[in-house]
Amino acid sequence: MIQKFSIGDIVVMKKPHPCGASTWEVDRIGADIGMECSGCGRRLVMPRSQVEKRAKEVRSDSIRD
């Protein structure tokens, strides 16, 4: 299933990041999705297909509001 992502969306991943947080904020969209960890601030870029497989939930709210 193809998911729609927008900048500022919160993605909840199936497995947590080593810092303990499992939520990421989307900051770049394209063939790759750029995300920032809500726990430690680490940034990473993953192919859209991997994000779709690893995501448990996509929320439309931003943690920085």
PyMOL Python script that loads the backbone (N, CA, C, O; Angstrom):
from pymol import cmd

cmd.read_pdbstr("""\
ATOM      1  N   MET A   1       0.838  -1.179   0.000  1.00  0.00           N
ATOM      2  CA  MET A   1       0.000   0.000   0.000  1.00  0.00           C
ATOM      3  C   MET A   1       0.887   1.248   0.000  1.00  0.00           C
ATOM      4  O   MET A   1       1.821   1.344   0.795  1.00  0.00           O
ATOM      5  N   ILE A   2       0.603   2.178  -0.867  1.00  0.00           N
ATOM      6  CA  ILE A   2       1.374   3.408  -0.948  1.00  0.00           C
ATOM      7  C   ILE A   2       0.808   4.407   0.056  1.00  0.00           C
ATOM      8  O   ILE A   2      -0.378   4.738   0.028  1.00  0.00           O
ATOM      9  N   GLN A   3       1.678   4.878   0.939  1.00  0.00           N
ATOM     10  CA  GLN A   3       1.271   5.853   1.941  1.00  0.00           C
ATOM     11  C   GLN A   3       1.659   7.242   1.472  1.00  0.00           C
ATOM     12  O   GLN A   3       2.654   7.414   0.768  1.00  0.00           O
ATOM     13  N   LYS A   4       0.875   8.229   1.864  1.00  0.00           N
ATOM     14  CA  LYS A   4       1.201   9.613   1.538  1.00  0.00           C
ATOM     15  C   LYS A   4       1.868  10.248   2.744  1.00  0.00           C
ATOM     16  O   LYS A   4       1.369  10.157   3.865  1.00  0.00           O
ATOM     17  N   PHE A   5       2.989  10.886   2.506  1.00  0.00           N
ATOM     18  CA  PHE A   5       3.730  11.567   3.551  1.00  0.00           C
ATOM     19  C   PHE A   5       3.747  13.057   3.246  1.00  0.00           C
ATOM     20  O   PHE A   5       3.802  13.459   2.083  1.00  0.00           O
ATOM     21  N   SER A   6       3.700  13.867   4.281  1.00  0.00           N
ATOM     22  CA  SER A   6       3.825  15.315   4.154  1.00  0.00           C
ATOM     23  C   SER A   6       4.906  15.786   5.110  1.00  0.00           C
ATOM     24  O   SER A   6       5.188  15.133   6.115  1.00  0.00           O
ATOM     25  N   ILE A   7       5.503  16.916   4.793  1.00  0.00           N
ATOM     26  CA  ILE A   7       6.513  17.476   5.689  1.00  0.00           C
ATOM     27  C   ILE A   7       5.835  17.832   7.003  1.00  0.00           C
ATOM     28  O   ILE A   7       4.780  18.465   7.020  1.00  0.00           O
ATOM     29  N   GLY A   8       6.453  17.418   8.099  1.00  0.00           N
ATOM     30  CA  GLY A   8       5.903  17.659   9.422  1.00  0.00           C
ATOM     31  C   GLY A   8       5.128  16.483   9.992  1.00  0.00           C
ATOM     32  O   GLY A   8       4.790  16.484  11.176  1.00  0.00           O
ATOM     33  N   ASP A   9       4.836  15.468   9.163  1.00  0.00           N
ATOM     34  CA  ASP A   9       4.151  14.276   9.665  1.00  0.00           C
ATOM     35  C   ASP A   9       5.036  13.542  10.662  1.00  0.00           C
ATOM     36  O   ASP A   9       6.262  13.597  10.573  1.00  0.00           O
ATOM     37  N   ILE A  10       4.410  12.856  11.607  1.00  0.00           N
ATOM     38  CA  ILE A  10       5.110  12.030  12.577  1.00  0.00           C
ATOM     39  C   ILE A  10       4.927  10.576  12.155  1.00  0.00           C
ATOM     40  O   ILE A  10       3.799  10.107  12.003  1.00  0.00           O
ATOM     41  N   VAL A  11       6.035   9.866  11.966  1.00  0.00           N
ATOM     42  CA  VAL A  11       6.005   8.460  11.583  1.00  0.00           C
ATOM     43  C   VAL A  11       6.406   7.636  12.799  1.00  0.00           C
ATOM     44  O   VAL A  11       7.468   7.855  13.383  1.00  0.00           O
ATOM     45  N   VAL A  12       5.550   6.684  13.181  1.00  0.00           N
ATOM     46  CA  VAL A  12       5.856   5.771  14.279  1.00  0.00           C
ATOM     47  C   VAL A  12       6.373   4.488  13.645  1.00  0.00           C
ATOM     48  O   VAL A  12       5.660   3.836  12.882  1.00  0.00           O
ATOM     49  N   MET A  13       7.606   4.126  13.959  1.00  0.00           N
ATOM     50  CA  MET A  13       8.235   2.941  13.383  1.00  0.00           C
ATOM     51  C   MET A  13       7.940   1.701  14.224  1.00  0.00           C
ATOM     52  O   MET A  13       7.622   1.803  15.409  1.00  0.00           O
ATOM     53  N   LYS A  14       8.050   0.534  13.600  1.00  0.00           N
ATOM     54  CA  LYS A  14       7.812  -0.727  14.303  1.00  0.00           C
ATOM     55  C   LYS A  14       8.880  -0.990  15.358  1.00  0.00           C
ATOM     56  O   LYS A  14       8.574  -1.473  16.448  1.00  0.00           O
ATOM     57  N   LYS A  15      10.129  -0.674  15.037  1.00  0.00           N
ATOM     58  CA  LYS A  15      11.230  -0.874  15.985  1.00  0.00           C
ATOM     59  C   LYS A  15      11.745   0.488  16.438  1.00  0.00           C
ATOM     60  O   LYS A  15      11.845   1.410  15.628  1.00  0.00           O
ATOM     61  N   PRO A  16      12.073   0.626  17.719  1.00  0.00           N
ATOM     62  CA  PRO A  16      12.575   1.920  18.200  1.00  0.00           C
ATOM     63  C   PRO A  16      14.019   2.178  17.779  1.00  0.00           C
ATOM     64  O   PRO A  16      14.775   1.250  17.492  1.00  0.00           O
ATOM     65  N   HIS A  17      14.378   3.442  17.751  1.00  0.00           N
ATOM     66  CA  HIS A  17      15.752   3.876  17.510  1.00  0.00           C
ATOM     67  C   HIS A  17      16.578   3.497  18.744  1.00  0.00           C
ATOM     68  O   HIS A  17      16.006   3.371  19.827  1.00  0.00           O
ATOM     69  N   PRO A  18      17.884   3.312  18.628  1.00  0.00           N
ATOM     70  CA  PRO A  18      18.705   2.973  19.802  1.00  0.00           C
ATOM     71  C   PRO A  18      18.569   3.952  20.971  1.00  0.00           C
ATOM     72  O   PRO A  18      18.841   3.576  22.111  1.00  0.00           O
ATOM     73  N   CYS A  19      18.158   5.192  20.720  1.00  0.00           N
ATOM     74  CA  CYS A  19      17.974   6.153  21.814  1.00  0.00           C
ATOM     75  C   CYS A  19      16.692   5.869  22.602  1.00  0.00           C
ATOM     76  O   CYS A  19      16.496   6.423  23.683  1.00  0.00           O
ATOM     77  N   GLY A  20      15.825   5.013  22.067  1.00  0.00           N
ATOM     78  CA  GLY A  20      14.593   4.646  22.758  1.00  0.00           C
ATOM     79  C   GLY A  20      13.331   5.218  22.139  1.00  0.00           C
ATOM     80  O   GLY A  20      12.235   4.741  22.431  1.00  0.00           O
ATOM     81  N   ALA A  21      13.457   6.231  21.289  1.00  0.00           N
ATOM     82  CA  ALA A  21      12.284   6.845  20.656  1.00  0.00           C
ATOM     83  C   ALA A  21      11.883   6.050  19.416  1.00  0.00           C
ATOM     84  O   ALA A  21      12.740   5.515  18.713  1.00  0.00           O
ATOM     85  N   SER A  22      10.593   5.974  19.153  1.00  0.00           N
ATOM     86  CA  SER A  22      10.134   5.272  17.954  1.00  0.00           C
ATOM     87  C   SER A  22       9.397   6.219  17.006  1.00  0.00           C
ATOM     88  O   SER A  22       8.788   5.770  16.035  1.00  0.00           O
ATOM     89  N   THR A  23       9.449   7.522  17.280  1.00  0.00           N
ATOM     90  CA  THR A  23       8.774   8.500  16.423  1.00  0.00           C
ATOM     91  C   THR A  23       9.795   9.356  15.681  1.00  0.00           C
ATOM     92  O   THR A  23      10.828   9.743  16.228  1.00  0.00           O
ATOM     93  N   TRP A  24       9.480   9.638  14.434  1.00  0.00           N
ATOM     94  CA  TRP A  24      10.342  10.422  13.553  1.00  0.00           C
ATOM     95  C   TRP A  24       9.497  11.483  12.876  1.00  0.00           C
ATOM     96  O   TRP A  24       8.344  11.230  12.530  1.00  0.00           O
ATOM     97  N   GLU A  25      10.062  12.682  12.681  1.00  0.00           N
ATOM     98  CA  GLU A  25       9.366  13.761  11.984  1.00  0.00           C
ATOM     99  C   GLU A  25       9.902  13.853  10.559  1.00  0.00           C
ATOM    100  O   GLU A  25      11.113  13.930  10.347  1.00  0.00           O
ATOM    101  N   VAL A  26       8.993  13.842   9.583  1.00  0.00           N
ATOM    102  CA  VAL A  26       9.361  13.915   8.167  1.00  0.00           C
ATOM    103  C   VAL A  26       9.788  15.338   7.845  1.00  0.00           C
ATOM    104  O   VAL A  26       9.066  16.290   8.140  1.00  0.00           O
ATOM    105  N   ASP A  27      10.981  15.486   7.229  1.00  0.00           N
ATOM    106  CA  ASP A  27      11.437  16.823   6.843  1.00  0.00           C
ATOM    107  C   ASP A  27      11.857  16.911   5.381  1.00  0.00           C
ATOM    108  O   ASP A  27      12.273  17.977   4.928  1.00  0.00           O
ATOM    109  N   ARG A  28      11.759  15.813   4.634  1.00  0.00           N
ATOM    110  CA  ARG A  28      12.093  15.817   3.211  1.00  0.00           C
ATOM    111  C   ARG A  28      11.275  14.732   2.527  1.00  0.00           C
ATOM    112  O   ARG A  28      11.126  13.630   3.055  1.00  0.00           O
ATOM    113  N   ILE A  29      10.744  15.051   1.345  1.00  0.00           N
ATOM    114  CA  ILE A  29       9.907  14.102   0.622  1.00  0.00           C
ATOM    115  C   ILE A  29      10.378  14.006  -0.818  1.00  0.00           C
ATOM    116  O   ILE A  29      10.782  15.002  -1.419  1.00  0.00           O
ATOM    117  N   GLY A  30      10.323  12.818  -1.357  1.00  0.00           N
ATOM    118  CA  GLY A  30      10.709  12.546  -2.731  1.00  0.00           C
ATOM    119  C   GLY A  30      10.791  11.041  -2.888  1.00  0.00           C
ATOM    120  O   GLY A  30      10.018  10.311  -2.267  1.00  0.00           O
ATOM    121  N   ALA A  31      11.719  10.564  -3.713  1.00  0.00           N
ATOM    122  CA  ALA A  31      11.947   9.122  -3.804  1.00  0.00           C
ATOM    123  C   ALA A  31      12.487   8.613  -2.478  1.00  0.00           C
ATOM    124  O   ALA A  31      12.255   7.465  -2.100  1.00  0.00           O
ATOM    125  N   ASP A  32      13.214   9.482  -1.773  1.00  0.00           N
ATOM    126  CA  ASP A  32      13.709   9.186  -0.431  1.00  0.00           C
ATOM    127  C   ASP A  32      12.947  10.062   0.557  1.00  0.00           C
ATOM    128  O   ASP A  32      12.508  11.163   0.224  1.00  0.00           O
ATOM    129  N   ILE A  33      12.798   9.554   1.777  1.00  0.00           N
ATOM    130  CA  ILE A  33      12.136  10.303   2.844  1.00  0.00           C
ATOM    131  C   ILE A  33      13.189  10.694   3.868  1.00  0.00           C
ATOM    132  O   ILE A  33      13.885   9.830   4.401  1.00  0.00           O
ATOM    133  N   GLY A  34      13.313  11.980   4.147  1.00  0.00           N
ATOM    134  CA  GLY A  34      14.224  12.457   5.180  1.00  0.00           C
ATOM    135  C   GLY A  34      13.457  12.593   6.485  1.00  0.00           C
ATOM    136  O   GLY A  34      12.352  13.135   6.513  1.00  0.00           O
ATOM    137  N   MET A  35      14.058  12.090   7.578  1.00  0.00           N
ATOM    138  CA  MET A  35      13.376  12.115   8.868  1.00  0.00           C
ATOM    139  C   MET A  35      14.347  12.499   9.970  1.00  0.00           C
ATOM    140  O   MET A  35      15.557  12.312   9.846  1.00  0.00           O
ATOM    141  N   GLU A  36      13.789  13.045  11.065  1.00  0.00           N
ATOM    142  CA  GLU A  36      14.576  13.410  12.240  1.00  0.00           C
ATOM    143  C   GLU A  36      13.979  12.708  13.453  1.00  0.00           C
ATOM    144  O   GLU A  36      12.770  12.765  13.677  1.00  0.00           O
ATOM    145  N   CYS A  37      14.834  12.040  14.239  1.00  0.00           N
ATOM    146  CA  CYS A  37      14.393  11.320  15.431  1.00  0.00           C
ATOM    147  C   CYS A  37      13.874  12.319  16.461  1.00  0.00           C
ATOM    148  O   CYS A  37      14.503  13.348  16.708  1.00  0.00           O
ATOM    149  N   SER A  38      12.728  12.012  17.056  1.00  0.00           N
ATOM    150  CA  SER A  38      12.160  12.919  18.056  1.00  0.00           C
ATOM    151  C   SER A  38      12.865  12.809  19.397  1.00  0.00           C
ATOM    152  O   SER A  38      12.692  13.674  20.257  1.00  0.00           O
ATOM    153  N   GLY A  39      13.653  11.762  19.589  1.00  0.00           N
ATOM    154  CA  GLY A  39      14.364  11.588  20.851  1.00  0.00           C
ATOM    155  C   GLY A  39      15.716  12.267  20.882  1.00  0.00           C
ATOM    156  O   GLY A  39      15.996  13.060  21.781  1.00  0.00           O
ATOM    157  N   CYS A  40      16.563  11.962  19.898  1.00  0.00           N
ATOM    158  CA  CYS A  40      17.944  12.448  19.935  1.00  0.00           C
ATOM    159  C   CYS A  40      18.273  13.456  18.832  1.00  0.00           C
ATOM    160  O   CYS A  40      19.345  14.061  18.859  1.00  0.00           O
ATOM    161  N   GLY A  41      17.375  13.648  17.862  1.00  0.00           N
ATOM    162  CA  GLY A  41      17.621  14.618  16.804  1.00  0.00           C
ATOM    163  C   GLY A  41      18.425  14.084  15.631  1.00  0.00           C
ATOM    164  O   GLY A  41      18.770  14.845  14.727  1.00  0.00           O
ATOM    165  N   ARG A  42      18.728  12.804  15.627  1.00  0.00           N
ATOM    166  CA  ARG A  42      19.482  12.197  14.530  1.00  0.00           C
ATOM    167  C   ARG A  42      18.668  12.288  13.249  1.00  0.00           C
ATOM    168  O   ARG A  42      17.463  12.035  13.254  1.00  0.00           O
ATOM    169  N   ARG A  43      19.329  12.652  12.144  1.00  0.00           N
ATOM    170  CA  ARG A  43      18.655  12.744  10.850  1.00  0.00           C
ATOM    171  C   ARG A  43      19.075  11.576   9.987  1.00  0.00           C
ATOM    172  O   ARG A  43      20.229  11.150  10.028  1.00  0.00           O
ATOM    173  N   LEU A  44      18.136  11.051   9.200  1.00  0.00           N
ATOM    174  CA  LEU A  44      18.471  10.005   8.256  1.00  0.00           C
ATOM    175  C   LEU A  44      17.575  10.112   7.041  1.00  0.00           C
ATOM    176  O   LEU A  44      16.490  10.691   7.088  1.00  0.00           O
ATOM    177  N   VAL A  45      18.059   9.537   5.950  1.00  0.00           N
ATOM    178  CA  VAL A  45      17.311   9.507   4.699  1.00  0.00           C
ATOM    179  C   VAL A  45      17.161   8.042   4.308  1.00  0.00           C
ATOM    180  O   VAL A  45      18.147   7.313   4.201  1.00  0.00           O
ATOM    181  N   MET A  46      15.917   7.621   4.097  1.00  0.00           N
ATOM    182  CA  MET A  46      15.628   6.238   3.721  1.00  0.00           C
ATOM    183  C   MET A  46      14.803   6.226   2.444  1.00  0.00           C
ATOM    184  O   MET A  46      14.023   7.145   2.198  1.00  0.00           O
ATOM    185  N   PRO A  47      14.972   5.188   1.629  1.00  0.00           N
ATOM    186  CA  PRO A  47      14.089   5.059   0.463  1.00  0.00           C
ATOM    187  C   PRO A  47      12.631   4.943   0.908  1.00  0.00           C
ATOM    188  O   PRO A  47      12.329   4.352   1.944  1.00  0.00           O
ATOM    189  N   ARG A  48      11.749   5.510   0.115  1.00  0.00           N
ATOM    190  CA  ARG A  48      10.322   5.511   0.445  1.00  0.00           C
ATOM    191  C   ARG A  48       9.803   4.091   0.698  1.00  0.00           C
ATOM    192  O   ARG A  48       8.988   3.886   1.597  1.00  0.00           O
ATOM    193  N   SER A  49      10.262   3.117  -0.078  1.00  0.00           N
ATOM    194  CA  SER A  49       9.789   1.737   0.083  1.00  0.00           C
ATOM    195  C   SER A  49      10.135   1.179   1.463  1.00  0.00           C
ATOM    196  O   SER A  49       9.329   0.463   2.057  1.00  0.00           O
ATOM    197  N   GLN A  50      11.321   1.497   1.977  1.00  0.00           N
ATOM    198  CA  GLN A  50      11.708   1.017   3.307  1.00  0.00           C
ATOM    199  C   GLN A  50      10.888   1.698   4.398  1.00  0.00           C
ATOM    200  O   GLN A  50      10.490   1.052   5.367  1.00  0.00           O
ATOM    201  N   VAL A  51      10.635   2.981   4.249  1.00  0.00           N
ATOM    202  CA  VAL A  51       9.834   3.699   5.246  1.00  0.00           C
ATOM    203  C   VAL A  51       8.430   3.107   5.290  1.00  0.00           C
ATOM    204  O   VAL A  51       7.873   2.919   6.372  1.00  0.00           O
ATOM    205  N   GLU A  52       7.849   2.811   4.124  1.00  0.00           N
ATOM    206  CA  GLU A  52       6.503   2.244   4.079  1.00  0.00           C
ATOM    207  C   GLU A  52       6.451   0.881   4.762  1.00  0.00           C
ATOM    208  O   GLU A  52       5.461   0.563   5.421  1.00  0.00           O
ATOM    209  N   LYS A  53       7.500   0.072   4.616  1.00  0.00           N
ATOM    210  CA  LYS A  53       7.543  -1.248   5.255  1.00  0.00           C
ATOM    211  C   LYS A  53       7.719  -1.145   6.761  1.00  0.00           C
ATOM    212  O   LYS A  53       7.096  -1.897   7.511  1.00  0.00           O
ATOM    213  N   ARG A  54       8.561  -0.222   7.210  1.00  0.00           N
ATOM    214  CA  ARG A  54       8.930  -0.130   8.625  1.00  0.00           C
ATOM    215  C   ARG A  54       7.989   0.727   9.460  1.00  0.00           C
ATOM    216  O   ARG A  54       8.050   0.693  10.689  1.00  0.00           O
ATOM    217  N   ALA A  55       7.122   1.490   8.811  1.00  0.00           N
ATOM    218  CA  ALA A  55       6.218   2.386   9.547  1.00  0.00           C
ATOM    219  C   ALA A  55       5.022   1.618  10.090  1.00  0.00           C
ATOM    220  O   ALA A  55       4.420   0.800   9.394  1.00  0.00           O
ATOM    221  N   LYS A  56       4.692   1.895  11.333  1.00  0.00           N
ATOM    222  CA  LYS A  56       3.504   1.308  11.951  1.00  0.00           C
ATOM    223  C   LYS A  56       2.320   2.260  11.804  1.00  0.00           C
ATOM    224  O   LYS A  56       1.180   1.827  11.635  1.00  0.00           O
ATOM    225  N   GLU A  57       2.603   3.563  11.871  1.00  0.00           N
ATOM    226  CA  GLU A  57       1.541   4.569  11.862  1.00  0.00           C
ATOM    227  C   GLU A  57       2.113   5.892  11.367  1.00  0.00           C
ATOM    228  O   GLU A  57       3.279   6.204  11.607  1.00  0.00           O
ATOM    229  N   VAL A  58       1.275   6.671  10.669  1.00  0.00           N
ATOM    230  CA  VAL A  58       1.666   8.012  10.233  1.00  0.00           C
ATOM    231  C   VAL A  58       0.647   8.987  10.803  1.00  0.00           C
ATOM    232  O   VAL A  58      -0.550   8.875  10.540  1.00  0.00           O
ATOM    233  N   ARG A  59       1.133   9.947  11.588  1.00  0.00           N
ATOM    234  CA  ARG A  59       0.268  10.972  12.189  1.00  0.00           C
ATOM    235  C   ARG A  59       0.496  12.284  11.457  1.00  0.00           C
ATOM    236  O   ARG A  59       1.615  12.574  11.033  1.00  0.00           O
ATOM    237  N   SER A  60      -0.555  13.075  11.308  1.00  0.00           N
ATOM    238  CA  SER A  60      -0.450  14.327  10.565  1.00  0.00           C
ATOM    239  C   SER A  60      -0.084  15.515  11.422  1.00  0.00           C
ATOM    240  O   SER A  60      -0.101  16.645  10.933  1.00  0.00           O
ATOM    241  N   ASP A  61       0.250  15.304  12.689  1.00  0.00           N
ATOM    242  CA  ASP A  61       0.578  16.437  13.551  1.00  0.00           C
ATOM    243  C   ASP A  61       2.079  16.535  13.748  1.00  0.00           C
ATOM    244  O   ASP A  61       2.798  15.542  13.638  1.00  0.00           O
ATOM    245  N   SER A  62       2.536  17.721  14.036  1.00  0.00           N
ATOM    246  CA  SER A  62       3.964  17.956  14.246  1.00  0.00           C
ATOM    247  C   SER A  62       4.249  18.091  15.732  1.00  0.00           C
ATOM    248  O   SER A  62       3.439  18.649  16.473  1.00  0.00           O
ATOM    249  N   ILE A  63       5.395  17.582  16.173  1.00  0.00           N
ATOM    250  CA  ILE A  63       5.762  17.689  17.584  1.00  0.00           C
ATOM    251  C   ILE A  63       6.310  19.068  17.904  1.00  0.00           C
ATOM    252  O   ILE A  63       6.486  19.401  19.075  1.00  0.00           O
ATOM    253  N   ARG A  64       6.580  19.871  16.893  1.00  0.00           N
ATOM    254  CA  ARG A  64       7.161  21.200  17.113  1.00  0.00           C
ATOM    255  C   ARG A  64       6.129  22.306  17.139  1.00  0.00           C
ATOM    256  O   ARG A  64       6.499  23.477  17.225  1.00  0.00           O
ATOM    257  N   ASP A  65       4.856  21.983  17.068  1.00  0.00           N
ATOM    258  CA  ASP A  65       3.810  23.024  17.085  1.00  0.00           C
ATOM    259  C   ASP A  65       3.672  23.646  18.448  1.00  0.00           C
ATOM    260  O   ASP A  65       2.843  24.535  18.639  1.00  0.00           O
TER     261      ASP A  65
END
""", "prot")
cmd.dss("prot")
cmd.show_as("cartoon", "prot")
cmd.util.cbc("prot")
cmd.orient("prot")
